[in-house]
Amino acid sequence: MDRGIEAAVDETCFPLKVFLGHVRELADQNLNYLFIPRLVSIESKSYICPKFMGVPDIVRAAIPHLPPILDTIIDISKTDKYLKNDIIKVGRLFNARDKHIRQAYHHACQELKFCRALAGQGCTMAEAIKIWEGENIDISSETDLKIGVLGHGYSLYDESISMNIINRLRNMGCKVLLPEALERLSVETEAATMPKRVFWTLGRKMVGSALHMAKRDDVDGIIYVACFGCGPDSMIGEIIERKLRDQAFMLITIDEHTGENGLVTRLEAFCDMLRRRAVVCENNLPAHG
Amino acid sequence: MKITFPHMGNMHIAIKSLLEGLRLEVIPPPPISKKTLELGIKHSPEFACMPLKINIGNFIEALDRGADTIIMAGGWGPCRFGYYAQVEREILNDLGYKFNMVVLEAPDSKLSELLKQIKALGENVSFWEFIRTVKYAWHKLNAVEELERKLEHILPRTTEKDKAEQIYEQGLVNIDKARNRNEVDKAVVINLEAMDKLPRHGGQILKIGLIGEIYTILEPSANYNIANYIARLNAEVTRSIYTSEWVNDHLLGGLVKKSNHRYILKTSKPYLNYAVGGHGRETVGNAVNFAREKYDGIVQIGPLTCMPEIVAQSVLGQVSSKENIPCMTLWFDEHSGTAGINTRLEAFIDMLRRKGVQQAVAL
């Protein structure tokens, strides 16, 4: 993390700094190639974010003495017919035959499906990957609250970026509902209720998930984990907050802090508030005194 | 229907004449002031970029003056600007304002679509009247720009800097008031001559390229008028973006004026190889271009957390060392003091001057 912060321009967002830290670590290891795809768009007519689109250039400018970078452009906002060709091009660098490359691609797609199915059952993507690799993880515990946690995958599931927020919530006796566990279709339908289509893939997913969770009775509260300096989040967070006026909602912005107490205190307070609300409601008292 | 729109530099002069030509009642927001910014900051999301905050301030002030329709531009990302209108509508609705918001969007930069949307606003306007209005607005836009460029040229060279700025301001007012082409032309000529007559000093003039995000460059109150501040330090500022060029490149598809937009995009290679939204790529391309035209230095400006500009800034360091040109980046947000910015600019200009002297001695 510290090495990334050193290399990055001050204003970049936190995940990108961590990313640069990873690259610096890797660059020291005598690699033949470094694979940094340029993720422009992973869906038609949507983008991820400008920073993703410039990542290979940022890396090149920030870190000297790099191994050759494979910066395949992944852009299917208009058409997806180049994607397969690009995959084959990358494969050819390793002297593989086209047929093998195709097989490998299909195999990868299947494994990804399996992984997603695991994530759908309530574990995080990081945990799903661990299960997929053959580890056993036990996440069932006694819970009385169900909290929806939203955030971009790269920050939410990275234990050091998100300061392990998911496990912290679990230890506080909450069941965590993640966007991956929601049905894709219902998320998209909710997102489509926005007056203008959100053109960030992740942003749209967040808006849809938030609105969907807000409608469900079994979700007690929603937490949005945003990163400091994230452009889309500054808009999306605002919209969600305004749409969910009468829901329990908390926006947490994470940054280069190293102190965890602030986060823990806020999470505890949020949970306590939800629990008290539940008790008060059972006594049939009005929620606002 | 009383229409208002957000400010962006001197664009309001052209927009106003366009809308008035469509027989609409226009209530432009009052000039951006400290109060505008305060209103905007109070009601906008904390991490949103500065233009959104100023927009909100503009709208609130205009709505308070009786406007009931807002015209706002849109877009399809990946820059945040494309979602501005939506967030702004939510914010103003929650504040209890009643208004109608018209979002002008040009899908894939198709001019015909945009013109249709604008024309739909006008009531009882014939096609020819509409075309004439558009042309007239374009004329005013160019007139304003002629003044802007003149000021950029004169301000560093004259000894009467306050006077030059006054003439310029007066010129803008005259163009705004002008009712036909002749009056516009007359206003331009008078003011250009007045500026030419100002006494000059013979000192050395540095050349500075000003690059960055479009709104911050065009709107002086979003950059604390640093263009004029630099000019007062006897350095000539060339902006990377002029309104008419932008309109020409993005709305008219480069048809009206010859432009170097394509060339600029090309020069951004190999530093930045892909469009990153906003003007990120143009920023890098212009930086390279300024360096090759032997400018003395580059100042990049942008609103804090602007995504495309951050990408550009990350790459600019490399441009600076390879093309051998000093670069400085300034981010603008809710500061209220200008002393910090001014000190940094002064130091930057002093450094450039010293560098120039050293090179001359070495020769």
Chai-1 contact restraints between the chains, C-beta under 6 A:
chainA,res_idxA,chainB,res_idxB,connection_type,confidence,min_distance_angstrom,max_distance_angstrom,comment,restraint_id
A,V9,B,Q313,contact,1.0,0.0,6.0,A-B,restraint_1
A,V9,B,S314,contact,1.0,0.0,6.0,A-B,restraint_2
A,E11,B,I310,contact,1.0,0.0,6.0,A-B,restraint_3
A,T12,B,I310,contact,1.0,0.0,6.0,A-B,restraint_4
A,Y47,B,G77,contact,1.0,0.0,6.0,A-B,restraint_5
A,Y47,B,P78,contact,1.0,0.0,6.0,A-B,restraint_6
A,P50,B,P78,contact,1.0,0.0,6.0,A-B,restraint_7
A,P50,B,V276,contact,1.0,0.0,6.0,A-B,restraint_8
A,P50,B,G277,contact,1.0,0.0,6.0,A-B,restraint_9
A,P50,B,M307,contact,1.0,0.0,6.0,A-B,restraint_10
A,P50,B,P308,contact,1.0,0.0,6.0,A-B,restraint_11
A,P50,B,V311,contact,1.0,0.0,6.0,A-B,restraint_12
A,K51,B,M307,contact,1.0,0.0,6.0,A-B,restraint_13
A,K51,B,V311,contact,1.0,0.0,6.0,A-B,restraint_14
A,M53,B,Y274,contact,1.0,0.0,6.0,A-B,restraint_15
A,M53,B,V276,contact,1.0,0.0,6.0,A-B,restraint_16
A,G54,B,V276,contact,1.0,0.0,6.0,A-B,restraint_17
A,G54,B,V311,contact,1.0,0.0,6.0,A-B,restraint_18
A,D57,B,L272,contact,1.0,0.0,6.0,A-B,restraint_19
A,D57,B,V315,contact,1.0,0.0,6.0,A-B,restraint_20
A,I58,B,S314,contact,1.0,0.0,6.0,A-B,restraint_21
A,A61,B,S314,contact,1.0,0.0,6.0,A-B,restraint_22
A,A61,B,V315,contact,1.0,0.0,6.0,A-B,restraint_23
A,A61,B,G317,contact,1.0,0.0,6.0,A-B,restraint_24
A,A61,B,Q318,contact,1.0,0.0,6.0,A-B,restraint_25
A,K196,B,Q86,contact,1.0,0.0,6.0,A-B,restraint_26
A,F199,B,W76,contact,1.0,0.0,6.0,A-B,restraint_27
A,F199,B,G77,contact,1.0,0.0,6.0,A-B,restraint_28
A,G229,B,T305,contact,1.0,0.0,6.0,A-B,restraint_29
A,G231,B,R80,contact,1.0,0.0,6.0,A-B,restraint_30
A,G231,B,M307,contact,1.0,0.0,6.0,A-B,restraint_31
A,S234,B,P45,contact,1.0,0.0,6.0,A-B,restraint_32
A,S234,B,F47,contact,1.0,0.0,6.0,A-B,restraint_33
A,S234,B,A48,contact,1.0,0.0,6.0,A-B,restraint_34
A,M235,B,R80,contact,1.0,0.0,6.0,A-B,restraint_35
A,M235,B,Y83,contact,1.0,0.0,6.0,A-B,restraint_36
A,M235,B,V87,contact,1.0,0.0,6.0,A-B,restraint_37
A,E238,B,P45,contact,1.0,0.0,6.0,A-B,restraint_38
A,E238,B,V87,contact,1.0,0.0,6.0,A-B,restraint_39
A,R242,B,E90,contact,1.0,0.0,6.0,A-B,restraint_40
